[in-house]
Amino acid sequence: MTTIRLTMAQALLRYLDQQYISVDGVETKFVKGIIGIFGHGNVTGIGEALERSSGSLTYMQGKNEQGMVHTAAAYAKQKNRKQIYACTTSIGPGALNMITAAATATVNRIPVLLLPGDNFATREPDPVLQQLEVSSDYTISATDPFKAVSKYWDRIVRPEQLMVAVTNAMRVLTDPAETGAVTLALPQDVQAEAYDYPESFFARKVHYLDRRPPVPAAIERATKQIVHSKKPLLVAGGGVLYSEASAQLIEFAEAFGIPIAETQAGKSAVSWNHPLNVGAIGVTGSLAANRLAKEADVVIGVGTRFSDFTTASHAAFQNPEVTFININLNSMDAAKLGGEAILADAREGLQVLQQELKAQQYSSAYGSSEVAELRNQWNTEVDRLYAAEHEAGLAQTKAIGIVNRTIDPSSVIVCAAGSLPGDLHRLWRTAEPKTYHMEYGFSCMGYEVSGAFGAALAEPDREVYAMVGDGSYLMLHSELVTSLQEQKKMTILLFNNNGFQCIHNLQREHGSDGFGNEFRYRETDSGRLTGEYMPMDFAAHARSMGAKAYRAETAEQLEQALRDAKNETVTTLIEIPVVPGTNTGGYESWWNVGVPEVSVEEKVVRAHETMKTNRGKAKLV
C-alpha cells in the first residue's frame, strides 16, 4: 500500500478537495472552500495547511464566526445543497460563536461543515488558553455543545481517526434526508500531527444523489385518499426547490385542478401569477390560501416541515375530515400531522402519484371560478397594500411594493426575521425560482446580511438584496466587510422602524401596552425606555466601512436609490425609514404564543380567553 505522510489538517484539506456530488448525471465539486477566523487553536494547524497545501480550495476570511457560518449555509441553500463551504475557528469563544448558525443550518436541513479547534488531546499544557474546565467531566470542551445542533459530531483525537470521521461527515452532508450541520472537533495538537495516510484515501470520490422513487404501496394508499377528495390542496415546501421539482409540481396541479399554497421555504417554486398559485399559507399566509386550507379535505405536503407557521399552530386545516399526504425524503417530516408518508424525492413522488391519479381519471371539484376569484381578491389586497399611504412617512408595505416592481425579476432577496418575513411571504411577487431566499426555519436575527453575501457568492450573475430590519442589522452585519474584501456586491435594504417592532406588535396584540422593544431613550421619571427614538445614521455607518450608501425617505427617493444602487459596483446600503406598525396583519390565521391566564391587566386576561377559543380550533396530532 502506497502512503503519503501528512499532518491531519493537511490530509483533511486534501480529502475535502477530492469530493464531488452527482445529481441527474451532473457532477459538481462539493467543497468550494473554507471560511475561517484564525486563533491559537487552528492557525498553526489547519491555517498552515490552507497556506501551503490547500489544493483548489479557496480560503475566505470571516469577520464573525456566526456570520461566516450563515454565509456558508446561505451559499449551500442557494446552490440547492450541491456545494458547500466549510468553516474553521479556534477553540473556546470562536467555536461557540458558531453554535447559533449551526442550529440554523440544521433546522433548515442545509449542509455546513464546521471545523472548530479543540483542547490539546495530550493535555500537556493543560489547561490551555480558552479551555473549559468542567470538574465533573474533564473530557468536555467548548465543542461539546455542538452535539445538540449537529447531525453528526466527532472529535478527532488521533490523526488516523480522520479517515472514519470524514467518511461519516460526507455521508451526512450529502444525504438530503439527514443533512444539516456536521461538526468535526480538531484538537490543536492533533491538527499538526503527521500520519502515513494511504494514497487511496485521497482518490476522487463521487457521491451519487440518486432520486428516491416512492414505494408502490404508499402511492396506492395516497391515491385512495385523493380520489375520494373534492377539495385537495398542495403545500409546496423547500423540498420542491431542492429537488428542482417546480415544473413537475405545476404539471401535477394543472392535471387535476389543485391549487398550490407556498411555505416560506417553498415560495418562488411557482410564479405568483400562475392561475393555481394561491400564495402563502399559515400565520403569514394570504387570505386565498388560508380560506382554501380551512375547507381542504386532503392536504398534499411536498417537501415541507409543516412548522407551526405553516399550520397556523395546527388551526389552518379545519375540515373535520381532512387527511394529509406527505411527500418527503425525511421520515420525521413525512410522518407529521398523522399523514400518509410517501418517502420519496419530491419530483419522483409527484410524477408517480400523477400517473396513478390519471389512471383513476381523478379531478378536483373546485368550481370553475372559485380559485380565480380568491386569487383576484388577494391580488387586489396586495395592490392596496403596495399603494398604502401614511401621513407620518413611508409605509412598510408600500416600500416593499416599490422594491418589488423596481428591481429585476431575476434578483434574489434574502430575509430571516422581524416583520419583513410576514410581509414578504404574503406580498412579494416572485417570477422565477430561487429568487426568494428566506431563512424561516429558525428565523435567526442577523442572518440577513451574511446570508445575502452567501447568496451573492452562489449567484454571481444576479443582483442580491438583503431585506433587513434595523434590529436584525444591529445584531450582525460583519460580513458586509467581507463582501467588500471579496468584491462580491450585494445591496442591503435596511428598513428602519426604530426597534424590534415585530415583537412590539405581538405583545400589544396580546394585552401589553408595549414594553422593551423600541429603540428609545430611558426616561428618568418612569425608568423605562419610553423617551424619544434614538437617532441612528445607518447610511453613515455603512459608508464608514467602505460601502456605498443612500437614505430614502419617500417613494421617489427609494425608486431612485434602487436604480443608483444597481449601477454601483460594490456593496451598497439603502436606509429606508418606515412608519412603525405599517406591516401586514393576519388573514384568518392564528399563532399560539401562550398568553398569561392571570394578570393584573384585564386586556391580558381577555387575550388569554381569545387564545383558548383559537386553541379549540386546532387539530392536534
FENBELUR-V930720 format. One record per residue. N is the residue number from 1. RES is the residue in one small letter. D_LAST is the distance of its C-alpha to the last C-alpha in Angstrom with 2 decimals. Layout:
# FENBELUR-V930720
n: (N/N)
res: (RES/RES)
d_last: (D_LAST/D_LAST)
This chain:
# FENBELUR-V930720
n: (1/2/3/4/5/6/7/8/9/10/11/12/13/14/15/16/17/18/19/20/21/22/23/24/25/26/27/28/29/30/31/32/33/34/35/36/37/38/39/40/41/42/43/44/45/46/47/48/49/50/51/52/53/54/55/56/57/58/59/60/61/62/63/64/65/66/67/68/69/70/71/72/73/74/75/76/77/78/79/80/81/82/83/84/85/86/87/88/89/90/91/92/93/94/95/96/97/98/99/100/101/102/103/104/105/106/107/108/109/110/111/112/113/114/115/116/117/118/119/120/121/122/123/124/125/126/127/128/129/130/131/132/133/134/135/136/137/138/139/140/141/142/143/144/145/146/147/148/149/150/151/152/153/154/155/156/157/158/159/160/161/162/163/164/165/166/167/168/169/170/171/172/173/174/175/176/177/178/179/180/181/182/183/184/185/186/187/188/189/190/191/192/193/194/195/196/197/198/199/200/201/202/203/204/205/206/207/208/209/210/211/212/213/214/215/216/217/218/219/220/221/222/223/224/225/226/227/228/229/230/231/232/233/234/235/236/237/238/239/240/241/242/243/244/245/246/247/248/249/250/251/252/253/254/255/256/257/258/259/260/261/262/263/264/265/266/267/268/269/270/271/272/273/274/275/276/277/278/279/280/281/282/283/284/285/286/287/288/289/290/291/292/293/294/295/296/297/298/299/300/301/302/303/304/305/306/307/308/309/310/311/312/313/314/315/316/317/318/319/320/321/322/323/324/325/326/327/328/329/330/331/332/333/334/335/336/337/338/339/340/341/342/343/344/345/346/347/348/349/350/351/352/353/354/355/356/357/358/359/360/361/362/363/364/365/366/367/368/369/370/371/372/373/374/375/376/377/378/379/380/381/382/383/384/385/386/387/388/389/390/391/392/393/394/395/396/397/398/399/400/401/402/403/404/405/406/407/408/409/410/411/412/413/414/415/416/417/418/419/420/421/422/423/424/425/426/427/428/429/430/431/432/433/434/435/436/437/438/439/440/441/442/443/444/445/446/447/448/449/450/451/452/453/454/455/456/457/458/459/460/461/462/463/464/465/466/467/468/469/470/471/472/473/474/475/476/477/478/479/480/481/482/483/484/485/486/487/488/489/490/491/492/493/494/495/496/497/498/499/500/501/502/503/504/505/506/507/508/509/510/511/512/513/514/515/516/517/518/519/520/521/522/523/524/525/526/527/528/529/530/531/532/533/534/535/536/537/538/539/540/541/542/543/544/545/546/547/548/549/550/551/552/553/554/555/556/557/558/559/560/561/562/563/564/565/566/567/568/569/570/571/572/573/574/575/576/577/578/579/580/581/582/583/584/585/586/587/588/589/590/591/592/593/594/595/596/597/598/599/600/601/602/603/604/605/606/607/608/609/610/611/612/613/614/615/616/617/618/619/620/621)
res: (m/t/t/i/r/l/t/m/a/q/a/l/l/r/y/l/d/q/q/y/i/s/v/d/g/v/e/t/k/f/v/k/g/i/i/g/i/f/g/h/g/n/v/t/g/i/g/e/a/l/e/r/s/s/g/s/l/t/y/m/q/g/k/n/e/q/g/m/v/h/t/a/a/a/y/a/k/q/k/n/r/k/q/i/y/a/c/t/t/s/i/g/p/g/a/l/n/m/i/t/a/a/a/t/a/t/v/n/r/i/p/v/l/l/l/p/g/d/n/f/a/t/r/e/p/d/p/v/l/q/q/l/e/v/s/s/d/y/t/i/s/a/t/d/p/f/k/a/v/s/k/y/w/d/r/i/v/r/p/e/q/l/m/v/a/v/t/n/a/m/r/v/l/t/d/p/a/e/t/g/a/v/t/l/a/l/p/q/d/v/q/a/e/a/y/d/y/p/e/s/f/f/a/r/k/v/h/y/l/d/r/r/p/p/v/p/a/a/i/e/r/a/t/k/q/i/v/h/s/k/k/p/l/l/v/a/g/g/g/v/l/y/s/e/a/s/a/q/l/i/e/f/a/e/a/f/g/i/p/i/a/e/t/q/a/g/k/s/a/v/s/w/n/h/p/l/n/v/g/a/i/g/v/t/g/s/l/a/a/n/r/l/a/k/e/a/d/v/v/i/g/v/g/t/r/f/s/d/f/t/t/a/s/h/a/a/f/q/n/p/e/v/t/f/i/n/i/n/l/n/s/m/d/a/a/k/l/g/g/e/a/i/l/a/d/a/r/e/g/l/q/v/l/q/q/e/l/k/a/q/q/y/s/s/a/y/g/s/s/e/v/a/e/l/r/n/q/w/n/t/e/v/d/r/l/y/a/a/e/h/e/a/g/l/a/q/t/k/a/i/g/i/v/n/r/t/i/d/p/s/s/v/i/v/c/a/a/g/s/l/p/g/d/l/h/r/l/w/r/t/a/e/p/k/t/y/h/m/e/y/g/f/s/c/m/g/y/e/v/s/g/a/f/g/a/a/l/a/e/p/d/r/e/v/y/a/m/v/g/d/g/s/y/l/m/l/h/s/e/l/v/t/s/l/q/e/q/k/k/m/t/i/l/l/f/n/n/n/g/f/q/c/i/h/n/l/q/r/e/h/g/s/d/g/f/g/n/e/f/r/y/r/e/t/d/s/g/r/l/t/g/e/y/m/p/m/d/f/a/a/h/a/r/s/m/g/a/k/a/y/r/a/e/t/a/e/q/l/e/q/a/l/r/d/a/k/n/e/t/v/t/t/l/i/e/i/p/v/v/p/g/t/n/t/g/g/y/e/s/w/w/n/v/g/v/p/e/v/s/v/e/e/k/v/v/r/a/h/e/t/m/k/t/n/r/g/k/a/k/l/v)
d_last: (56.27/57.04/55.61/55.65/55.83/53.45/51.75/48.06/47.39/49.74/48.12/44.63/45.80/47.70/44.67/42.35/45.07/44.89/41.17/40.29/37.28/37.57/35.30/36.58/39.97/40.40/41.04/40.41/41.60/38.43/39.72/41.65/42.83/42.33/41.72/43.04/44.55/47.13/47.88/49.72/46.80/46.82/49.94/52.31/49.83/47.53/49.62/52.77/51.04/49.89/53.42/55.29/53.03/50.14/50.96/49.41/46.59/46.97/46.75/45.52/46.03/43.03/43.56/40.42/38.32/34.97/36.40/37.67/34.33/32.73/35.62/34.97/31.25/32.08/34.79/32.49/29.87/32.67/34.03/30.79/30.70/33.99/36.12/35.78/37.86/37.90/38.42/40.84/41.55/43.62/42.27/41.11/40.24/40.54/37.88/35.56/35.82/33.87/30.70/29.05/29.76/28.66/25.19/25.24/26.16/23.58/20.63/22.03/22.79/26.50/29.25/31.68/34.17/35.18/38.52/39.14/42.29/42.17/44.56/47.59/46.68/50.16/49.78/53.47/53.35/50.73/49.32/49.38/48.97/45.37/44.29/41.77/43.26/40.64/42.72/40.14/39.43/42.08/40.25/37.76/38.64/37.30/35.57/33.32/30.78/30.14/28.33/25.21/25.17/26.72/25.45/28.81/31.32/34.83/38.05/41.24/43.87/46.33/47.28/46.74/43.06/42.57/42.61/39.57/37.69/38.15/37.32/33.88/33.59/34.32/31.93/29.00/30.44/30.90/27.59/25.43/22.27/23.06/25.45/25.74/28.29/30.69/33.03/36.36/38.16/41.90/44.33/47.24/49.87/48.11/47.83/51.62/52.23/53.62/52.82/54.21/51.25/51.57/52.32/49.85/47.04/47.92/48.01/46.16/42.58/40.46/36.70/35.59/32.23/32.16/29.63/27.11/27.10/24.19/24.41/25.81/23.49/20.40/22.33/23.23/19.71/18.72/22.00/21.41/18.31/20.21/23.51/22.17/20.69/22.86/21.22/19.46/18.86/19.39/17.93/20.49/19.74/22.28/22.35/24.28/27.02/27.17/27.48/30.01/28.28/29.01/31.60/29.46/26.57/29.15/30.74/27.51/26.73/30.35/30.55/28.05/28.14/24.59/24.21/23.07/21.14/21.53/19.68/22.08/22.59/23.03/25.49/28.95/27.79/29.09/31.99/31.31/33.81/32.38/32.02/28.41/27.23/25.53/25.05/22.52/18.98/16.87/18.34/21.51/21.41/24.13/24.51/24.74/21.49/19.47/21.07/20.42/16.72/16.50/18.18/16.92/16.07/15.39/14.43/16.22/15.45/18.59/18.87/16.27/14.14/11.82/12.72/12.14/15.44/14.56/11.52/13.50/11.05/8.36/11.26/13.13/11.98/13.05/14.35/13.03/13.72/12.20/11.28/11.17/13.89/14.18/17.77/18.07/20.38/18.02/15.92/13.37/12.97/13.19/10.21/7.75/5.24/6.21/9.50/13.01/14.54/18.10/19.49/22.42/24.43/23.48/26.94/27.24/23.89/24.70/28.22/27.54/24.82/27.37/30.04/28.10/27.16/30.80/31.97/29.99/31.60/28.33/28.34/25.97/27.08/27.31/30.62/33.46/33.26/29.76/28.43/31.90/32.17/28.93/30.14/33.56/32.28/30.31/33.28/35.50/33.30/33.44/37.20/37.48/35.72/37.80/40.90/39.96/42.94/43.12/46.37/45.61/45.17/42.92/39.43/36.72/35.46/39.06/39.64/36.65/38.08/41.47/40.15/38.13/41.22/43.71/42.45/42.53/39.52/39.50/39.09/36.08/34.43/32.58/30.44/27.75/27.53/28.60/28.77/29.99/26.70/25.43/28.81/29.15/25.75/26.60/30.34/31.61/32.97/32.78/35.19/34.90/32.28/31.99/33.54/30.45/29.66/26.93/25.56/22.38/20.13/21.94/23.94/26.84/29.82/32.97/31.63/33.34/37.00/36.42/33.95/36.44/39.09/37.01/36.39/40.14/40.97/38.78/40.05/43.75/44.63/42.17/42.30/39.44/38.45/36.56/34.99/34.87/35.09/37.82/35.48/33.95/37.45/38.85/36.27/37.22/39.72/41.83/41.40/43.26/46.31/45.25/44.95/48.53/49.67/48.19/49.40/46.02/45.79/42.73/42.65/40.82/39.97/39.64/38.27/39.91/38.42/39.70/36.65/32.92/32.59/28.94/28.00/30.98/29.51/26.07/27.72/29.97/27.16/25.87/29.22/31.18/34.68/34.17/34.75/35.50/34.28/37.46/40.34/42.97/45.88/45.70/47.81/50.31/50.11/46.38/45.60/42.57/41.89/43.04/46.23/47.02/44.88/45.99/47.93/46.82/48.47/45.93/48.26/51.01/48.70/47.85/51.56/52.42/50.49/52.19/49.79/50.88/49.51/49.56/48.55/47.52/47.46/47.86/46.54/49.88/49.94/46.45/47.40/50.58/48.91/46.43/49.40/51.36/48.51/48.19/51.86/51.55/51.61/49.88/46.65/46.77/45.01/44.89/44.21/42.81/42.94/40.41/40.03/37.16/34.49/35.32/32.02/29.51/27.10/23.70/23.59/21.27/18.47/17.15/16.44/15.24/18.03/18.58/21.78/24.20/24.20/27.94/30.50/34.18/33.40/32.48/30.85/28.21/27.51/27.20/24.77/22.63/22.71/21.68/18.67/17.65/18.14/15.98/13.10/13.38/12.72/9.36/6.44/3.80/0.00)
